[in-house]
Amino acid sequence: MLIKALRFLKVSKGATAIEYALIASLIAVVAIAGMKTIGGKISNQLNNIANNLG
């Protein structure tokens, strides 16, 4: 019985690690997409300011 419980814990830890990896990769994808969008808008605003100053 103890061996079965230990096997279940090992499998559960592996599944948890995979879930955390999937969540981390999803967060990374969302962060990159957001940074691209916001970065482009900020770049445009800074270019507009530079053009108006010059």
Protein Blocks (a to p, Z undefined) as FASTA:
>chain_A
ZZmmmmmmmmmmmmmmmmmmmmmmmmmmmmmmmmmmmmmmmmmmmmmmmmmmZZ
